[in-house]
Amino acid sequence: METRIIECVPNFSEGRDPEKIKQITDAICSVKSIKLLDVDPGEATNRTVVTFVGAPEDVVEAAFRGIRKAAEVIDMRQHHGAHPRMGATDVCPLIPVAGVTLEECAELSRALAKRVADELHIPTYCYEAAAFRPERKNLAVCREGEYEALSRKMGDEEKGPDFGNRPFDEDAARTGATTIGARDFLIAVNYNLNTTSTRRANAIAFDVREKGRPMREGGKVTGKPVKDADGKPVMIPGTLKGTKAIGWFIDEYGIAQVSMNITDIAHVPLHVAFDEVCKKADERGVRVTGTEIVGLIPKRTLIDAGKYFLRKQHRSVGIPEEEIIRIAVKSMGLDELKPFDPREKVIEYLIEDTSKKKLIDLTARGLAEETASESPAPGGGSISAYMGALGAALGTMVANLTAHKAAYDDRWEEFSDVAEEGQNLMDQLLFLVDEDTEAFNRIMDVFAMPKKTDEEKAARAQAMEDATLYATQVPLRTMETAFKVFPLLRKMVDDGNQSSITDAGVGTLAVRAAIRGAFLNVKINAAGLKDRAKAEELIARGAEIEAEAARLESEILADVNAKI
C-alpha cells in the first residue's frame, strides 16, 4: 500500500537566535510522526528554512504549531535581514511526495491558511497551486512591498490577504503576514561534463532552460541583443519548460557542470531532463559523464527513471523496486562523483520506521521458524497472504522470462506489462502478510484495556468489535487480491514461455491455497462479530470468491496438464 507523504518547507524570519529557532522546531516535532529533515539558518538573511515530512494531516498540524510558535517568539517590528520577507512565518509551502496530488496539497494549504487566520489572527495569502487569483500564483506578487507595505495593503479588497483581511493592527504589526501554498517538488541537480569550459556549460544550460537565451542580431554570439518595443531583451526559449539552469566550474571536481532546478517534475521528470542535456551537450561536442543530486528526492523520481531506461532497452519493468532504482542510478551516473545510497537520498526511505520488525524482511528460513515458534502470530492468515505472494511471484517470473526471450521480441512490452501487474499484486500480498498479524495484535491489545466502569466496558466492547471487524476484512482483502492473480497465470499458461508452464501451474496452486486459507480466517473471525448482518455479508463475499477460485484453478491446471 502506497504511503501518503507530503513535505513542508516553511521559512521563518529568524536566523540568528538558536534558542528561538529551537522553540519553533520543537513545536513542529511535537507532532510525533513528523520527520525533521533539515534546519538551515542564515545569519545575513536572518531567516531559517526548515524541512520536514510526514502524513498529510500530521504535516498540516505540525506546520500550524510551527507558525503559532514563530508568531510568539518573532516580532516583525524588530526584524531586519537581507532576504525579502513579510511575516514571522514568511512562506509555508506544502509539497506532494508520495500518494498525494498537488491539488490535494492545494486544498490542505487553503484550509491551513484559513485556520491560521481564524485561530492565530495572522493574515494569510495563498500562492502557487493554492492561489485564488492567477496573479497570486507568483510569490513575489503576494509579498510585494514586503512587511513594510502591509499597513497599506491590509483592508484593501485587491491587495489585502485572502484570509484575515482587516485594517492593519497591533497583531498584524507583530506577526506580519504569512503566505501559504502548494507547489510541486523541486529537484536540484548538476550534470557533470567532460569539459572544464564554463562557456560550453552555459551554452548547454541556455539551450535547455525554459528562459533560454537572448536573441542576437544576425544570430551570432557577438551580435547585439535584440530588444522588443518596450526595450526588453527578446529571448529564445529553451527546450525544457519548468527548469532553470546555468553553467559553472567546480574546483572540487575539476569539471564544469550544468546546474539545474527542475520546478515541474510532473512535466519534466529527471530522466527527461537528463536525456535532453545529453542531447544538447552532444551537439556541442561535450559529453554528460554523470549526474549529481543535490538534497533529497521522492522515490518516484528514480522509479520512473529506471522504468524509462529499461523500456528503452526493451526490457521488462516488472522487476523489484531495488533493481529498478539500480538501473536509474547507473543510467544517469548518479554514483560518478561519490557513492549514491538511495537510503540516504530518497525521502520515503529516510522516514521508514526501521524499529518495527516486519515478517517480510525475514529470510525464508526466518519466516518459517517464526511461524513455527510458540507465538500465536504469524498464523494462517499471514501464511495465506504469503502463499498468494508466491503465486504472483511465479506468474511474474514467467512473464519476465517470456519478455526477455528472443522469440518474443515483438511482444516484449505486452509481457512487461503483465510482469509489472504481477509485481504490484505481489507487493500488495506481501503487505497483507504483516497486516494480518497486525490485525491479530489489535485484538490482543483490546484485552489489555480496563473494564472496571460501565464506560470502560462499553469502550472495550466497541474496540473489540472494531478490531474483530478489521481482522475479518484483512483476510478478505487477501482473497480479493490473490484472486486477481488468476488472469495473469492463465495468460502465462496460454501465451507465455512454454518451458515455464509448470511454474505458472504451481503459482495457480499457491493462489488457490491462499484463497482457501484466507477464507478460513474470514469465517473464524466473522464468528466473533456482534453485527451478524455484516458478518454474513463478509462470509458470503468470501464464499463467492472461493467458489470462483476453485473453477479457475481447475481450468488452468487442466490446460497445464494438457500441455506437458
Protein Blocks (a to p, Z undefined) as FASTA:
>chain_A
ZZddddddddddbfkbmklmmmmmmmmmmpmklccfbdcddfklopacddddddfklmmm
mmmmmmmmmmmmpcfklgccfbdcfbfblbacdddfbhpafklmmmmmmmmmmmmmmmno
pacddehjllcbfklmpmklmmgoijmlmmmmgopaklmcfehpacddfklmmnopaddd
ddddddddddddfbfbfklmmmmmmmmmmnlpaddehhiakbccdddfkopacddddfbe
hiacdddddfknopacdddddfblmlmcfklmmmmmmmmmmmnopacfbdcdehjddfkl
mmmmmmmmmmmnopafkbcfklmmmmmmmmnopmmmpccdfklmgmklmmpcfkbccfkl
pcfklmmmmmmmmbfbdcfklmmmmmmmmmmmmmmmmmmmmmmpmklmmmmmmmmmmmmm
mmmmmmmmmmmmmmmmmmmmmmmmmmmpcckbmmlmmmmmmmmmmmmmmmmmmmmmmmmm
mmmmmmmmmmmmmmmcfklmmmmmmmmmmmmmmmmmmmmmmmmmmmmpmblmlmmmmmmm
mmmmmmmmmmmmmmmmmmmmmmZZ
